[in-house]
Amino acid sequence: MRQVESQRTPALADASFRDESYTLAVMKSLTICADDYALSPAVSLGIRECLATGRITATSAMTNRPGWPQAARELLKMPGNFEVGLHLNLTCGAPLSSSPTLAPHGIFRDARTLMRLKTPKAEIVSEISHQLQSFHSHMGRWPDFIDGHQHMHVLPQIRAGLWQALANHNLQGRLWLRDSSDQVFRIFKRGVQIEKALMVKLLARGFAPEAAQNGYETNDSFAGFSAFDINRNYARDFASYLKSPGKRHLVMCHPGYVDDELRAADTVQGARVKELEFFTA
């Protein structure tokens, strides 16, 4: 995880990022990651605009989406010091491998169903490997990190396949992994979407120790849970996300424009535009 560069600090402050918790955060390692790159062309465009401001320091890509090859080409043209990761996706769109359990009709099941599935490990390893290879094929390198769409990568039945897929590609120590959980006192101190944060913490129980055992670093605090409500004050929520950071703090966000492909794939739409406006103001 890269340190936020000092030249980014004024830009962030100009966007209403100035507060005591932010000052504390920039003294440590802070990653602000835009999830869902390549979900749709409009989302990708919005994320690139955020990256260009320097206010977002990373993005994670959905390499099974039809727009990924073009989105990767556009990303490779961009200057700047930002990380690009794999947004492992097992719940949106079509798989890249034969996945009769994960996607019996050629389309992934929803997250609630995936949580209950007993999917053969070999099927999970295969799909993760295909998404990793798709990243490498279009970016010319392996991802800087891996996280997961709707945090499905932290599920015990998925993470077992993740360790195997990463080992198959000899990626131990060559990338870091998102731990979607945090300490309870930090979750309550931030006070945003507490129930959702606690639920994901439960799902991710044991993820960080297992990652370390397998040779991967993780963030040690995590924020960014949102109600995706366009009536909420996102600037105020973001200030809360910066409270009580660990030494390697990670904040997720979901900026983007809206197009027909997004409308067909995801229910989170207007809130993306609101986040985009916040990061590009």
matplotlib code that plots the C-alpha trace (Angstrom):
import matplotlib.pyplot as plt

x = [0.0, 1.4, 1.7, -0.5, 1.9, 2.4, 1.4, -2.1, -2.8, -3.8, -6.1, -7.8, -8.2, -9.8, -12.5, -13.6, -11.3, -9.7, -10.4, -8.4, -9.0, -7.7, -4.6, -4.0, -4.7, -2.2, 0.5, 0.0, -0.7, -4.0, -5.5, -8.7, -10.0, -12.7, -14.3, -16.1, -13.8, -15.1, -18.5, -19.7, -18.1, -19.7, -18.4, -15.0, -14.9, -16.0, -13.3, -10.6, -11.7, -11.3, -7.9, -6.8, -7.5, -5.1, -7.8, -8.3, -5.2, -6.4, -9.1, -10.0, -11.2, -13.9, -12.1, -15.1, -17.1, -17.5, -15.9, -12.8, -10.4, -11.2, -11.3, -7.8, -6.5, -7.8, -6.3, -2.9, -2.8, -3.2, -0.2, 0.0, 0.9, -2.1, -2.6, -4.8, -6.2, -8.5, -12.1, -12.8, -16.3, -18.5, -21.9, -22.3, -22.5, -21.0, -18.0, -14.9, -14.7, -17.1, -18.9, -21.9, -22.4, -21.5, -23.3, -25.6, -27.3, -24.2, -24.8, -23.5, -26.0, -26.6, -24.5, -27.1, -27.2, -23.4, -23.1, -25.2, -23.6, -21.3, -19.2, -16.5, -13.1, -11.8, -14.6, -13.7, -10.0, -10.6, -12.8, -10.3, -7.5, -9.3, -10.0, -6.4, -5.2, -7.6, -6.1, -2.6, -3.5, -4.9, -2.6, 0.6, 1.2, -0.4, -2.6, -1.2, -3.9, -7.1, -10.4, -13.9, -17.2, -19.7, -16.8, -17.3, -13.6, -13.6, -16.1, -14.4, -15.4, -14.1, -10.9, -9.8, -9.9, -8.2, -5.2, -4.9, -5.3, -2.7, -0.3, -0.8, 0.4, 3.2, 1.9, 2.9, 4.3, 3.7, 0.4, -1.7, -5.3, -8.2, -9.5, -13.0, -13.3, -12.3, -12.2, -15.6, -14.6, -13.5, -16.8, -18.8, -16.6, -17.3, -21.0, -21.8, -23.6, -22.7, -24.9, -23.4, -19.9, -20.4, -22.0, -19.0, -16.7, -18.4, -18.0, -14.4, -13.5, -10.0, -9.3, -6.3, -4.5, -5.1, -3.7, -0.6, -0.1, -0.3, 2.3, 0.1, -0.2, -3.5, -4.8, -5.4, -8.4, -11.3, -14.1, -16.4, -19.7, -22.5, -26.3, -26.0, -28.7, -28.5, -30.1, -27.2, -24.4, -21.5, -18.9, -19.9, -19.8, -16.4, -15.1, -16.3, -14.5, -11.2, -11.7, -9.7, -7.4, -5.0, -1.4, -2.6, -6.1, -8.3, -11.4, -13.5, -15.8, -18.0, -17.9, -19.1, -21.5, -24.7, -25.3, -27.6, -25.1, -24.9, -28.7, -28.9, -26.2, -26.4, -28.9, -26.4, -26.7, -27.4, -25.2, -22.2, -22.7, -22.9, -19.6, -18.1, -19.0, -17.4, -14.1, -13.9, -15.3]
y = [0.0, 3.3, 6.4, 9.3, 11.8, 15.1, 17.1, 15.6, 17.1, 20.6, 19.2, 17.0, 19.9, 22.0, 19.3, 19.7, 17.0, 19.2, 18.0, 16.6, 13.0, 13.6, 15.2, 12.1, 9.9, 11.4, 10.9, 7.2, 5.1, 6.1, 4.4, 5.9, 3.3, 3.7, 0.3, -1.1, 0.2, -1.3, -2.0, 0.2, 2.8, 5.7, 4.4, 4.0, 7.5, 8.9, 7.0, 8.2, 11.8, 11.2, 9.6, 12.6, 14.9, 12.9, 12.7, 9.0, 6.9, 3.5, 1.8, -1.9, -3.4, -5.9, -7.8, -10.0, -7.0, -6.5, -3.0, -4.1, -4.2, -0.7, 0.6, -0.9, 0.8, 4.2, 3.5, 2.8, 6.2, 8.0, 9.6, 9.6, 7.5, 5.3, 1.6, -0.6, -3.8, -6.7, -6.2, -9.9, -10.3, -13.4, -11.7, -9.4, -10.4, -13.4, -15.5, -15.9, -19.7, -22.6, -22.1, -24.4, -23.7, -20.0, -19.2, -22.1, -20.1, -18.1, -15.3, -15.0, -15.5, -12.7, -12.2, -13.6, -16.8, -17.0, -16.8, -20.0, -22.0, -24.9, -24.3, -26.7, -25.2, -26.0, -23.9, -20.9, -21.3, -21.4, -18.2, -16.3, -17.4, -16.3, -12.9, -12.5, -13.5, -11.0, -8.3, -9.3, -9.7, -6.1, -4.3, -6.1, -6.9, -8.4, -6.2, -4.2, -5.6, -7.7, -6.8, -8.1, -6.9, -6.9, -8.2, -11.8, -12.4, -12.6, -15.5, -18.6, -20.8, -18.1, -17.3, -20.9, -20.7, -17.3, -18.6, -21.5, -19.3, -16.8, -19.6, -21.1, -17.8, -17.4, -14.1, -14.5, -11.2, -9.5, -7.9, -7.0, -7.9, -5.9, -6.9, -5.6, -5.7, -3.3, -3.1, -2.6, 0.6, 2.2, 1.2, 2.8, 5.9, 6.6, 6.0, 5.4, 2.3, 0.5, -2.6, -3.2, -2.7, -5.2, -7.7, -7.6, -7.8, -11.1, -12.5, -11.5, -13.0, -14.6, -13.2, -11.1, -13.8, -16.3, -13.7, -13.3, -17.0, -17.2, -14.4, -11.3, -8.0, -6.3, -3.0, -2.8, -0.5, -0.1, 2.4, 3.6, 1.7, 3.7, 3.6, 4.9, 7.4, 10.5, 12.5, 12.0, 14.4, 12.5, 15.0, 14.5, 10.7, 10.9, 12.9, 10.1, 7.5, 9.2, 8.9, 6.5, 5.2, 2.4, 2.5, 1.2, 2.8, 2.0, 3.9, 2.5, 4.7, 4.3, 7.4, 7.3, 8.5, 6.6, 4.9, 2.1, -0.6, 0.5, 0.6, -2.9, -4.2, -2.4, -0.7, 1.9, 4.8, 8.3, 8.0, 7.4, 10.8, 12.4, 10.8, 11.8, 15.4, 15.3, 14.0, 16.3, 19.5]
z = [0.0, -1.0, 1.1, 0.1, -1.5, 0.2, -2.9, -2.7, 0.6, -0.6, -3.2, -0.7, 1.7, -1.0, -1.4, 2.2, 3.4, 6.0, 9.5, 12.4, 11.4, 7.9, 9.3, 11.4, 8.4, 6.0, 8.6, 8.1, 5.0, 3.5, 0.4, -1.1, -3.6, -6.2, -6.6, -9.7, -12.5, -15.8, -14.4, -17.2, -19.5, -17.6, -14.2, -15.7, -17.1, -13.7, -11.9, -14.3, -13.7, -10.0, -10.4, -12.5, -9.5, -7.3, -4.6, -5.2, -4.9, -6.2, -8.2, -8.6, -11.8, -12.8, -15.4, -16.5, -17.7, -21.5, -21.3, -19.5, -22.5, -23.6, -19.9, -19.4, -22.5, -21.2, -17.8, -19.3, -20.9, -17.6, -15.8, -12.1, -9.1, -8.3, -7.7, -9.8, -8.3, -9.2, -8.0, -7.9, -9.1, -8.5, -8.4, -11.4, -15.1, -16.7, -15.6, -17.6, -17.0, -17.0, -13.7, -13.4, -9.7, -9.5, -12.8, -13.8, -16.6, -17.6, -15.2, -11.7, -8.8, -6.4, -3.2, -0.8, -2.8, -3.1, 0.6, 0.9, -2.0, -1.6, -4.6, -5.6, -4.8, -8.3, -9.8, -7.6, -8.3, -12.0, -12.1, -9.9, -12.1, -15.3, -13.8, -12.7, -16.2, -17.8, -15.7, -16.7, -20.4, -20.7, -18.2, -18.9, -15.3, -12.2, -10.0, -7.1, -4.8, -4.8, -3.2, -4.0, -5.4, -2.4, -0.3, -1.5, -1.5, 2.3, 2.5, 3.9, 1.0, -1.5, 0.3, 0.2, -3.6, -3.5, -1.7, -4.2, -7.3, -6.1, -5.3, -8.8, -10.2, -7.7, -6.4, -2.7, -1.5, -4.9, -4.0, -1.0, -0.1, 1.2, 4.6, 4.7, 8.5, 11.2, 15.0, 16.6, 18.4, 15.1, 13.5, 16.2, 16.4, 12.7, 13.1, 9.5, 8.4, 11.6, 11.0, 7.5, 8.8, 11.6, 9.2, 6.9, 9.9, 10.8, 7.3, 7.2, 10.5, 10.3, 6.8, 7.8, 9.8, 6.9, 4.4, 6.6, 6.8, 3.0, 2.6, 1.9, 3.6, 4.3, 5.4, 9.1, 9.2, 6.7, 6.1, 3.4, 4.0, 2.5, 2.3, -1.3, -0.4, -2.6, 0.2, 2.6, 3.0, 1.5, 2.6, 6.2, 5.7, 4.2, 7.1, 9.3, 7.2, 8.1, 11.8, 13.9, 11.1, 11.6, 10.3, 6.9, 6.5, 3.5, 2.4, -0.4, -2.6, -5.6, -7.9, -11.5, -14.1, -15.1, -18.4, -19.6, -18.9, -15.3, -15.0, -16.3, -14.0, -10.6, -8.4, -7.2, -9.6, -8.4, -5.4, -7.7, -9.3, -5.9, -4.9, -8.3, -7.7, -4.3, -5.5, -8.6, -7.1]

ax = plt.figure().add_subplot(projection="3d")
ax.plot(x, y, z, "-o")
ax.set_aspect("equal")
plt.show()
